[in-house]
Amino acid sequence: MGCTISPILFVIAMEVILKAAENNAGPANLDGGCYMPPLKAFMDDTTIICSKEDETRRMLERPDVLMAWCRMKFKPKKSRSLSVRKGKIDATTIFTLVSQQIPTVSQEPVKSLGRWYDSSMKDTKRGLETVEFAAEGLLAINRCGLQVEAIEAKINKFTRRWLGVPPGLTDVAMYCRKAKLRLPLKSILEEYKCGKARLLSILEDSENPIVKTVQPTIKTGRKWKVVEAVDEAKECLKMKEVIRETEIDRKGLGSSAAKWWSKAEGKEKRDVVSNEIRLNEDSRSVQKAVQQPQQGQWTN
């Protein structure tokens, strides 16, 4: 573990050096009555902003002398320069530090405080790079051998952060359709189960006699078996057809069209099975919420 006092001492020492160097140039004039200090620093990341070329060169020479007194020196290869004249990038202006040329952002793009800077000075490419980075991440997740529950737990962590909710918020509040506040989010675990159930139903109802006879095994895992889940969903649908439609809210009997198992065919039958599995997942979420004294108070 590093010393917590070391960063504070480093910042104080750098501030002394920067204060001694900032008097070599006046504030940068950004027009419209806006002036920027010639030196801006964050930890060891220092930025020099000047309105004139000669002031910039003086600002580069002064910190170099001060750093030499401290038995330290800058690394020009890790620095970048950018010269703008009349709203356009001037690639002919070259600055030096420690008798070495500072590369321009046109020659070598640089990343500062999490953002890339290049000769275009636009964020258009950053959006495309973000999409490519997300696609590569999803491809890596698809190839990994993690359990679906583990992947969903990681995603839930960042989803809570993006929503600005406490990290202890239960996943029932995020995905349960019977909760008081329904969010437009879908559980990866639930979609995984429905996808496996739909695949099994397609194989079972296949018109190809070979596929229907062989019945390939669908791998799911230890905790959940797709065959057992589909059989349970079918039994529930048959029982509902025996009991017939019941009134569960204020809409009244006959307000919604019921889909019965015996009359469903093809894709409709697969959709009915998938919906029943979703209802079972919602029931498990409600059971989980009942066991939570604080976040599950809406079940009372």
RAGIZI-V735813 format. One record per residue. RES is the residue in three letters. PSI is psi in whole degrees, -180 to 180 (NA if undefined). OMEGA is omega as a letter, one per 40 degrees, with the letter a starting at -180 (999 if undefined). NEAR is the number of other C-alpha atoms within 12 Angstrom. Layout:
BEGIN
RES/PSI/OMEGA/NEAR
RES/PSI/OMEGA/NEAR
END
This chain:
BEGIN
MET/139/i/5
GLY/162/i/6
CYS/132/a/9
THR/-18/a/9
ILE/-26/a/11
SER/-48/i/13
PRO/-37/i/15
ILE/-45/i/14
LEU/-38/i/14
PHE/-45/a/17
VAL/-41/i/20
ILE/-44/i/18
ALA/-42/i/19
MET/-35/a/27
GLU/-37/i/24
VAL/-43/a/18
ILE/-43/a/28
LEU/-38/i/33
LYS/-34/i/23
ALA/-19/a/20
ALA/-20/a/31
GLU/-13/a/33
ASN/-5/a/20
ASN/-6/i/25
ALA/150/i/29
GLY/175/i/23
PRO/144/i/25
ALA/129/a/24
ASN/113/a/17
LEU/14/a/18
ASP/162/a/10
GLY/23/a/8
GLY/17/a/9
CYS/125/i/10
TYR/139/a/16
MET/135/i/21
PRO/146/a/24
PRO/-22/a/30
LEU/131/i/33
LYS/135/a/22
ALA/146/i/23
PHE/107/a/17
MET/-121/a/19
ASP/9/i/23
ASP/110/a/21
THR/136/i/27
THR/130/i/26
ILE/126/a/37
ILE/117/a/33
CYS/155/a/32
SER/-21/a/26
LYS/154/a/22
GLU/-41/a/23
ASP/-35/i/18
GLU/-37/i/25
THR/-42/i/34
ARG/-39/i/29
ARG/-40/i/26
MET/-31/i/36
LEU/-34/a/39
GLU/-41/a/27
ARG/-50/i/29
PRO/-30/i/34
ASP/-42/i/28
VAL/-43/a/22
LEU/-39/i/26
MET/-32/i/24
ALA/-36/i/15
TRP/-32/a/12
CYS/8/a/15
ARG/34/i/10
MET/169/i/15
LYS/154/i/21
PHE/161/i/29
LYS/101/a/20
PRO/-30/a/20
LYS/-27/i/21
LYS/-1/i/23
SER/164/i/30
ARG/150/i/33
SER/151/i/38
LEU/121/i/36
SER/126/a/30
VAL/124/i/25
ARG/122/i/14
LYS/41/i/9
GLY/4/i/10
LYS/150/a/13
ILE/129/i/19
ASP/106/a/19
ALA/-6/a/20
THR/-20/a/16
THR/120/a/23
ILE/134/i/25
PHE/152/a/30
THR/155/i/25
LEU/129/a/29
VAL/40/i/24
SER/22/i/17
GLN/147/a/19
GLN/137/i/21
ILE/122/i/28
PRO/145/i/28
THR/162/i/29
VAL/-21/i/29
SER/-35/i/25
GLN/-46/a/21
GLU/108/i/19
PRO/152/a/22
VAL/148/i/23
LYS/122/a/16
SER/124/i/19
LEU/42/i/14
GLY/7/a/8
ARG/137/i/17
TRP/141/i/24
TYR/129/i/25
ASP/-170/a/26
SER/-23/a/25
SER/-28/a/18
MET/34/i/21
LYS/160/i/13
ASP/12/a/15
THR/-46/a/14
LYS/-29/a/17
ARG/-37/i/19
GLY/-43/i/14
LEU/-39/i/13
GLU/-36/i/15
THR/-41/i/16
VAL/-44/i/14
GLU/-40/i/14
PHE/-40/i/14
ALA/-40/i/14
ALA/-41/i/14
GLU/-39/i/14
GLY/-42/i/14
LEU/-37/i/15
LEU/-39/i/12
ALA/-38/i/14
ILE/-39/a/19
ASN/-30/a/14
ARG/-16/a/11
CYS/164/a/13
GLY/22/a/12
LEU/154/i/15
GLN/153/a/21
VAL/-37/i/25
GLU/-39/i/22
ALA/-40/i/16
ILE/-42/i/22
GLU/-37/i/24
ALA/-40/i/20
LYS/-41/i/19
ILE/-39/i/23
ASN/-35/a/30
LYS/-46/a/22
PHE/-31/i/17
THR/-41/i/25
ARG/-39/i/21
ARG/-41/i/15
TRP/-35/i/12
LEU/-15/a/15
GLY/28/i/12
VAL/162/i/17
PRO/147/i/17
PRO/-18/i/17
GLY/6/i/18
LEU/129/a/23
THR/152/i/27
ASP/-15/i/38
VAL/-40/i/35
ALA/-19/a/34
MET/-34/a/32
TYR/-19/a/33
CYS/129/i/31
ARG/-6/i/26
LYS/1/i/25
ALA/164/a/27
LYS/-37/i/19
LEU/111/a/14
ARG/124/i/15
LEU/148/i/18
PRO/54/a/11
LEU/150/i/21
LYS/140/a/25
SER/132/i/30
ILE/-38/i/25
LEU/-42/i/26
GLU/-42/i/30
GLU/-34/i/22
TYR/-45/a/28
LYS/-43/i/35
CYS/-37/i/35
GLY/-42/i/25
LYS/-41/i/30
ALA/-39/i/38
ARG/-40/i/32
LEU/-43/i/28
LEU/-40/i/31
SER/-37/i/35
ILE/-42/i/28
LEU/-39/a/25
GLU/-35/a/27
ASP/15/a/22
SER/143/i/20
GLU/-12/i/13
ASN/119/a/13
PRO/-30/a/12
ILE/-46/i/13
VAL/-40/a/17
LYS/-30/a/17
THR/-42/a/14
VAL/-43/a/12
GLN/77/i/19
PRO/146/i/17
THR/131/i/18
ILE/117/a/22
LYS/134/i/17
THR/-46/a/23
GLY/-168/a/18
ARG/-40/a/9
LYS/-32/a/13
TRP/130/i/22
LYS/127/a/21
VAL/-35/a/29
VAL/-45/i/28
GLU/-39/a/19
ALA/-41/i/28
VAL/-42/i/35
ASP/-42/i/21
GLU/-40/i/20
ALA/-40/i/32
LYS/-41/i/30
GLU/-39/i/19
CYS/-40/i/24
LEU/-39/i/33
LYS/-39/i/22
MET/-39/i/16
LYS/-34/i/19
GLU/-32/i/19
VAL/-45/a/14
ILE/-28/a/12
ARG/-180/a/18
GLU/136/i/20
THR/158/a/17
GLU/121/a/13
ILE/-6/i/11
ASP/-165/a/11
ARG/2/a/10
LYS/-35/a/10
GLY/161/a/12
LEU/141/i/14
GLY/3/a/14
SER/-22/i/13
SER/145/a/14
ALA/126/a/10
ALA/142/i/18
LYS/114/a/23
TRP/148/a/25
TRP/-40/a/26
SER/-23/a/19
LYS/-9/a/14
ALA/145/i/19
GLU/149/i/17
GLY/-128/a/20
LYS/-35/i/16
GLU/-38/i/20
LYS/-40/i/27
ARG/-39/i/32
ASP/-37/i/28
VAL/-41/i/31
VAL/-43/i/41
SER/-41/i/35
ASN/-36/i/27
GLU/-38/i/33
ILE/-38/i/35
ARG/-40/i/32
LEU/-38/i/22
ASN/-38/i/27
GLU/-38/i/30
ASP/-38/i/26
SER/-40/i/21
ARG/-36/i/21
SER/-40/i/28
VAL/-40/i/29
GLN/-38/i/19
LYS/-38/i/22
ALA/-34/i/29
VAL/-32/a/19
GLN/-5/a/18
GLN/111/a/21
PRO/-31/a/13
GLN/-62/a/14
GLN/-14/i/23
GLY/20/a/24
GLN/-21/a/16
TRP/-14/i/18
THR/-13/a/21
ASN/NA/999/15
END
